[in-house]
Amino acid sequence: MSNNLPDKDKKDWQDFISSKDKLPNKDGKHQKKTKLKIRSIDLHGYTLDQANKTIEEFIQKSYSEKINKLIVVTGKGLHSQNEKDPYVSKDLSILKYSVPEFISKNKSLMNLVYEMQDAKIEDGGSGAFYIFLKKKKNLGLILGFFYLIFYFNLA
């Protein structure tokens, strides 16, 4: 130890390193333990139009019910009959590719979506993906806030 430290600091340091007490984890007490509300949908067997319409309704309903995480099972497209049609794009006719593209190009849906990512193997792996939804804003609270501002500015 350095000799230019006060004796009290030296004693405090010696007490600290000889103590068996652990430092409190100050970060741990501030972390929110948010439990995700999860809902899933299986789109196996749906046509492209059916899947797009269904996923749009599913996302909107889940958002309104404050669901946080959606698991969308599309399948891998291995049994798709579209491969036989030379006039149909092989990739875009398979739900695995077309459903996420439909969502990402739909502005009203993307206003509800926070993030999309590939699913873990236990949730369907490459034949599924996750949609994490934004938190639903409490419109009543926001309108009340603006009412107060308006009221007090006129008074």
Backbone torsions as a table, in degrees:
resi	resn	phi	psi	omega
1	MET	NA	153.4	-179.7
2	SER	-73.8	144.0	-178.9
3	ASN	-81.0	-11.3	-177.7
4	ASN	-89.7	7.4	175.8
5	LEU	-85.8	143.3	176.0
6	PRO	-63.1	152.6	-179.2
7	ASP	-60.1	-36.8	179.8
8	LYS	-61.3	-43.6	179.2
9	ASP	-64.3	-40.3	177.4
10	LYS	-61.7	-43.6	180.0
11	LYS	-65.0	-44.4	178.8
12	ASP	-60.1	-41.3	179.2
13	TRP	-64.9	-44.0	178.6
14	GLN	-63.0	-40.9	177.5
15	ASP	-63.3	-40.4	-178.3
16	PHE	-65.1	-48.3	-176.3
17	ILE	-74.1	-22.6	177.9
18	SER	-87.4	-13.1	-179.3
19	SER	-75.4	147.3	177.8
20	LYS	-92.3	-2.8	178.4
21	ASP	-68.6	144.4	177.7
22	LYS	-96.4	154.2	174.4
23	LEU	-68.9	139.0	177.1
24	PRO	-69.4	143.4	178.5
25	ASN	-84.8	96.1	-177.1
26	LYS	-68.6	-25.1	179.0
27	ASP	-74.7	-33.0	-175.5
28	GLY	-64.8	-34.0	-176.1
29	LYS	-78.4	-14.7	-179.5
30	HIS	-97.6	-7.5	-179.6
31	GLN	-77.9	131.7	176.1
32	LYS	-81.5	135.1	174.6
33	LYS	-99.0	90.7	-178.8
34	THR	-89.4	126.5	177.0
35	LYS	-91.5	122.4	-178.8
36	LEU	-75.5	135.7	171.1
37	LYS	-91.8	119.5	-171.6
38	ILE	-115.6	140.3	174.6
39	ARG	-137.7	147.2	-179.9
40	SER	-130.5	159.4	178.4
41	ILE	-142.9	141.5	179.0
42	ASP	-112.2	119.4	-176.9
43	LEU	-101.8	13.3	177.2
44	HIS	-55.0	133.7	175.4
45	GLY	85.7	-5.5	180.0
46	TYR	-80.3	147.5	169.8
47	THR	-76.7	169.7	-179.7
48	LEU	-59.7	-46.8	179.7
49	ASP	-64.4	-43.6	178.3
50	GLN	-61.0	-44.5	-178.4
51	ALA	-63.4	-44.1	-179.4
52	ASN	-64.0	-43.7	179.2
53	LYS	-65.2	-43.5	-178.6
54	THR	-65.0	-43.7	-177.5
55	ILE	-68.3	-35.3	177.5
56	GLU	-62.5	-47.4	178.7
57	GLU	-65.2	-39.4	-178.7
58	PHE	-63.4	-44.3	179.6
59	ILE	-65.6	-45.7	-178.7
60	GLN	-63.3	-43.5	179.8
61	LYS	-66.5	-42.5	-179.9
62	SER	-64.1	-40.5	177.8
63	TYR	-61.8	-45.3	-178.6
64	SER	-65.9	-24.7	178.3
65	GLU	-95.3	10.9	176.9
66	LYS	59.2	39.4	173.3
67	ILE	-80.6	138.5	-176.3
68	ASN	-92.8	-38.5	-170.5
69	LYS	-131.6	131.2	176.9
70	LEU	-114.8	137.5	173.0
71	ILE	-109.1	117.1	-178.1
72	VAL	-109.8	114.6	178.5
73	VAL	-97.6	117.3	-179.3
74	THR	-107.9	-21.1	-170.7
75	GLY	86.3	172.6	-177.0
76	LYS	-94.3	-9.2	-179.9
77	GLY	83.8	15.0	-177.5
78	LEU	-69.6	-27.8	-177.2
79	HIS	-106.7	16.4	-178.5
80	SER	-66.0	134.7	177.5
81	GLN	-81.1	-8.4	-177.4
82	ASN	-70.2	-17.9	179.4
83	GLU	-62.7	-26.2	-177.2
84	LYS	-79.8	-16.4	-176.8
85	ASP	-94.2	112.5	-176.8
86	PRO	-70.9	-12.7	-177.4
87	TYR	-94.0	-0.5	-178.0
88	VAL	-112.7	134.6	177.1
89	SER	-62.8	127.8	-177.3
90	LYS	-61.9	-46.5	-177.0
91	ASP	-75.2	-46.3	-174.9
92	LEU	-73.0	-15.1	177.7
93	SER	-89.5	-8.8	178.5
94	ILE	-91.2	130.2	-174.0
95	LEU	-58.1	-32.5	-179.2
96	LYS	-53.8	-35.7	-179.2
97	TYR	-98.6	-37.5	-171.7
98	SER	-76.7	-34.5	-178.0
99	VAL	-66.3	-49.8	177.3
100	PRO	-60.9	-34.8	177.8
101	GLU	-66.8	-41.8	177.6
102	PHE	-58.5	-44.9	-179.3
103	ILE	-63.8	-47.5	-175.7
104	SER	-67.0	-23.1	178.7
105	LYS	-92.4	-7.1	-178.8
106	ASN	-96.0	105.1	-174.5
107	LYS	-61.0	-39.3	-178.5
108	SER	-66.2	-34.6	176.4
109	LEU	-73.1	-40.1	-178.7
110	MET	-66.7	-19.9	173.2
111	ASN	-69.6	-19.5	-179.9
112	LEU	-98.8	-20.4	-172.9
113	VAL	-94.0	129.6	175.5
114	TYR	-86.8	-44.3	-176.3
115	GLU	-162.3	149.3	171.1
116	MET	-121.9	139.6	178.3
117	GLN	-152.3	160.4	179.6
118	ASP	-63.3	146.3	-178.8
119	ALA	-80.3	153.9	172.7
120	LYS	-71.8	161.9	-175.7
121	ILE	-58.9	-36.0	-178.6
122	GLU	-71.3	-14.7	178.6
123	ASP	-106.4	9.1	177.5
124	GLY	125.7	-7.8	176.2
125	GLY	54.6	-130.5	-175.7
126	SER	-74.5	-4.8	176.5
127	GLY	-99.2	15.9	-178.9
128	ALA	-152.6	165.5	174.8
129	PHE	-150.5	161.2	179.3
130	TYR	-101.2	147.3	169.0
131	ILE	-124.6	120.6	174.7
132	PHE	-99.8	124.6	-176.7
133	LEU	-93.3	150.3	175.6
134	LYS	-68.9	159.7	175.9
135	LYS	-72.1	138.9	179.2
136	LYS	-76.2	127.8	-179.4
137	LYS	-78.0	142.0	177.9
138	ASN	-85.1	97.9	-174.4
139	LEU	-63.1	-34.8	179.5
140	GLY	-61.6	-40.4	179.1
141	LEU	-65.6	-43.1	-179.5
142	ILE	-65.3	-45.0	179.6
143	LEU	-64.3	-38.6	177.8
144	GLY	-62.5	-40.1	178.2
145	PHE	-62.2	-47.0	179.8
146	PHE	-66.7	-33.4	176.8
147	TYR	-62.4	-44.1	179.5
148	LEU	-62.5	-43.2	178.5
149	ILE	-61.7	-46.2	-179.4
150	PHE	-62.6	-45.4	-176.6
151	TYR	-62.6	-47.3	-176.8
152	PHE	-74.7	-23.9	176.2
153	ASN	-75.4	-27.0	179.3
154	LEU	-87.8	-23.8	-174.9
155	ALA	-70.3	NA	NA
